[in-house]
Amino acid sequence: MNLRKIIHVDMDAFYASVEQRDDPTILAKPVVVGGKPNSRSVVCAASYEARKFGIHSAMSMAEAFRRCPQAIFLPVNAHKYQEVSMQIREIFLTYTPIVEPLSLDEAFLDVSGSTSLFGPAEEIALMIKQRIQQELNLTASVGVASNKFLAKLASDLQKPDGFVVVQQDRVQEFLDPLSVERLWGVGKKTAEQLHKINVKTIRDLRYLELEYLTQVFGIMGTQLYQLAQGIDDRAVEGDRRIKSIGREITFATDIVDQDKLEEILLKLAVDVGRSLRKKALCAKTITLKVRYDDFHSASHSYTMSYPTDLDDEIYHEACKLLRKVSLKQPLRLIGLAMHNLTDKLERQLALFSEPQKDYETLTKVLDLLKEKYGEKSITRARLL
């Protein structure tokens, strides 16, 4: 069996490192990117010098200032970070067209088809790492393995400026000593459950039977079992330009009640907004699609004055479109899609009102909670 050759590149403290690179006077100093220390913003990035004080992403700027008042606090320069990210992307594309960006500062690369041109995967990874250092004066942590899970785990182990290769014949040797918290999907709650059954390391988990894990953790038990063996079959998804992101629901029974339809629209808006943010995208055009009980379909669209990825803004416009829909006969399906996509730039918070700042901060915090504890860990009261 031909194993894939996967590289994961993760830039070290990206926003803060770019700022330090461009201003030598703040090199080796604690730098916090996100806004003024007395603002209601959150930390977008913290240099490693700042992290020594316990400062991390999504922390309030006020708390960051309390922990390290001598830090240098800088606003988000989205355009600059986007430009640097594109320069990094150009380096990736020198070696493979199969690049899956996760955000501005990290990506997966599948170099399985590139080794005949450039040499073994670890040599390609080292060339990429060196070029980022030499051409952009930035450091990246890099992991190389046969799948995405192992490559991402490897890139995280020796940050900053790390370089870890997981040899296929030493996967278990690599995984076994690590804590179960290193596994994808294992947040605080799952870790506590594992600790209760005396599972602290991946080795401990590997000795448990699949049947037992599925009894205790349900479908997630299968994922835990496979990851503990180093199994991950997901392919690197090349950077094909996404034209739209949408969700739709077909009802078990037809619906004509507007309040109920608005409640369903809220769920769709939350799902679509989360998908946009995961892919680091924003959208300007929203389309509402409905299908009636006689299978006749209709749609309405609206293009906003600026792109968004915020659930409430999507929901507000979706409700306005719903009011244009005739409800003289019941609906069997409703869908919401976002078009006219652009790469997400950090919003310039100064352009928005205080409530807008609050909501964007809240959205970031909710996303982090869902990332850590699962999609169902927190939701809106109306959707309970």
Residue pairs with C-beta under 8 A, 6 or more apart in sequence:
2 112
3 146
3 168
4 110
4 112
4 146
4 147
4 235
4 236
5 110
5 111
5 112
5 114
5 115
5 120
5 121
5 124
5 144
5 146
6 108
6 109
6 110
6 111
6 121
6 144
6 145
6 146
6 147
6 148
6 150
6 151
6 236
7 108
7 109
7 111
7 121
7 124
7 125
7 128
7 142
7 143
7 144
7 151
8 106
8 107
8 108
8 109
8 142
8 143
8 144
8 148
8 151
8 152
8 154
8 155
9 88
9 92
9 106
9 107
9 109
9 125
9 128
9 129
9 132
9 140
9 141
9 142
9 155
10 105
10 106
10 140
10 141
10 142
10 143
10 152
10 155
10 156
10 159
11 17
11 88
11 105
11 106
11 132
11 138
11 139
11 140
11 141
12 48
12 138
12 139
12 140
12 141
12 159
12 160
12 161
13 45
13 46
13 47
13 48
13 51
13 160
14 45
14 81
14 84
14 104
14 105
14 138
15 33
15 44
15 45
15 76
15 77
15 81
15 105
16 31
16 32
16 33
16 45
16 46
16 47
16 50
17 47
17 138
17 139
18 77
18 80
18 81
18 84
18 138
19 26
19 31
19 33
19 74
19 77
20 26
20 27
20 29
20 31
20 47
21 136
21 137
21 138
22 80
26 72
28 49
29 47
29 49
29 71
29 72
30 46
30 47
30 49
30 50
30 52
30 53
30 55
30 68
30 70
30 71
30 72
31 46
31 47
31 49
31 50
31 71
31 72
31 74
32 43
32 45
32 46
32 47
32 50
32 55
32 61
32 64
32 68
32 71
32 72
32 73
32 74
33 43
33 44
33 45
33 46
33 74
33 75
33 76
34 41
34 42
34 43
34 44
34 45
34 61
34 64
34 73
34 74
34 75
34 76
35 41
35 61
35 73
35 75
35 76
35 349
36 61
36 73
36 75
37 61
37 62
37 64
37 65
37 69
37 71
37 73
38 61
38 62
38 65
39 61
39 349
39 357
40 60
40 61
40 62
40 354
40 357
40 358
40 361
41 60
41 61
41 349
41 357
41 361
42 57
42 58
42 59
42 60
42 61
42 361
42 364
42 365
43 55
43 56
43 57
43 58
43 59
43 60
43 61
43 64
44 57
44 76
44 346
45 57
46 55
46 56
46 57
46 64
48 160
50 64
50 68
50 71
53 67
53 68
53 71
54 67
55 64
55 67
55 68
55 71
57 368
58 364
58 365
58 368
60 361
61 73
64 71
64 73
65 71
65 73
76 346
76 348
76 349
78 345
78 346
78 347
78 348
79 345
81 104
81 105
81 346
82 104
82 343
82 345
84 136
84 138
85 104
85 105
87 135
87 136
88 132
88 136
88 140
89 99
89 101
89 107
89 239
91 128
91 131
91 132
91 135
92 99
92 107
92 109
92 128
93 99
95 109
95 111
95 114
95 118
95 124
95 127
95 128
96 109
96 110
96 111
96 113
96 114
97 238
98 109
98 110
98 111
98 113
98 236
98 238
99 107
99 108
99 109
99 236
99 238
99 239
100 107
100 108
100 109
100 110
100 236
100 237
100 238
100 239
101 107
101 239
101 280
102 108
102 280
103 280
104 280
108 148
108 151
108 152
108 236
109 128
109 236
110 235
110 236
110 238
111 118
111 121
111 124
111 125
112 121
114 124
115 121
115 124
118 124
118 127
121 144
122 144
122 165
125 142
125 144
125 163
125 165
126 142
126 163
128 140
128 142
129 140
129 142
129 163
132 138
132 139
132 140
133 139
133 140
139 160
139 161
140 161
141 155
141 156
141 158
141 159
141 160
141 161
141 162
141 163
142 155
142 162
142 163
142 164
143 150
143 151
143 152
143 153
143 154
143 155
143 156
143 157
143 162
143 164
143 165
143 166
144 151
144 154
144 164
144 165
144 166
145 151
145 153
145 154
145 165
145 166
145 171
146 166
146 168
146 171
147 230
147 231
147 232
147 233
147 234
148 232
148 234
148 236
149 184
149 227
149 230
149 232
150 166
150 171
150 174
150 175
150 230
150 232
151 166
153 166
153 178
153 182
154 164
154 165
154 166
154 174
155 162
155 164
156 162
157 164
158 164
166 174
167 174
171 230
172 206
172 229
172 230
174 230
175 202
175 203
175 206
175 228
175 230
176 201
176 202
176 203
176 206
177 201
177 202
177 203
178 201
178 202
179 200
179 201
179 202
180 186
180 191
180 194
180 199
180 200
180 201
180 202
180 204
180 205
181 191
182 202
183 202
183 205
183 224
183 227
183 228
184 223
184 227
185 220
185 223
185 224
185 374
186 194
186 224
187 372
187 373
187 374
187 377
188 372
188 373
189 373
189 374
189 377
190 217
190 220
193 216
193 217
194 200
194 205
197 208
197 216
198 204
199 205
199 208
202 228
205 224
205 225
205 228
206 228
206 229
208 225
210 221
210 222
210 225
212 221
213 221
213 222
213 224
213 225
214 221
214 222
215 221
217 224
226 232
242 279
242 281
242 341
243 339
243 341
244 283
244 287
244 337
244 338
244 339
244 341
245 272
245 275
245 276
245 279
245 281
245 283
245 337
245 338
245 341
246 272
246 287
246 335
246 336
246 337
246 338
247 268
247 271
247 272
247 275
247 335
247 336
247 337
248 268
248 289
248 333
248 334
248 335
248 336
249 264
249 267
249 268
249 333
249 334
249 335
250 291
250 332
250 333
251 331
251 332
251 333
251 334
254 293
254 330
254 331
254 332
255 261
255 264
255 330
255 331
256 327
256 329
256 330
256 331
258 322
258 327
261 322
261 327
261 331
261 334
262 319
262 322
263 382
263 383
264 334
265 288
265 315
265 318
265 319
265 322
265 334
265 336
266 315
266 380
266 382
266 383
267 383
268 318
268 334
268 335
268 336
269 311
269 312
269 314
269 315
269 318
269 336
270 311
270 315
270 379
270 380
270 383
272 311
272 314
272 336
272 337
272 338
273 309
273 310
273 311
273 314
273 363
274 311
274 367
274 370
274 375
276 282
276 283
276 309
276 338
276 341
276 344
277 309
277 344
277 363
277 367
280 343
280 344
281 309
281 341
281 342
281 343
281 344
282 307
282 308
282 309
282 341
282 342
282 343
282 344
282 345
283 307
283 308
283 309
283 338
283 339
283 340
283 341
283 342
284 303
284 304
284 306
284 307
284 308
284 339
284 340
284 342
285 301
285 302
285 303
285 304
285 338
285 339
285 340
286 301
286 302
286 303
286 304
286 314
286 317
286 318
286 321
286 336
286 337
286 338
286 339
287 299
287 300
287 301
287 336
287 337
287 338
287 339
288 299
288 300
288 301
288 318
288 321
288 322
288 325
288 334
288 335
288 336
289 297
289 298
289 299
289 333
289 334
289 335
289 336
289 337
290 297
290 298
290 299
290 325
290 331
290 333
290 334
290 335
291 297
291 331
291 332
291 333
291 334
292 298
292 329
292 330
292 331
292 332
293 329
293 330
293 331
293 332
294 329
295 332
298 325
298 326
300 321
300 324
300 325
301 321
301 339
302 317
302 320
302 321
303 340
304 313
304 317
307 340
307 341
307 342
308 314
309 344
310 359
310 360
310 363
311 363
312 359
314 336
314 338
318 336
325 331
347 360
349 356
349 357
349 360
352 360
366 378
369 377
369 378
370 377
370 378
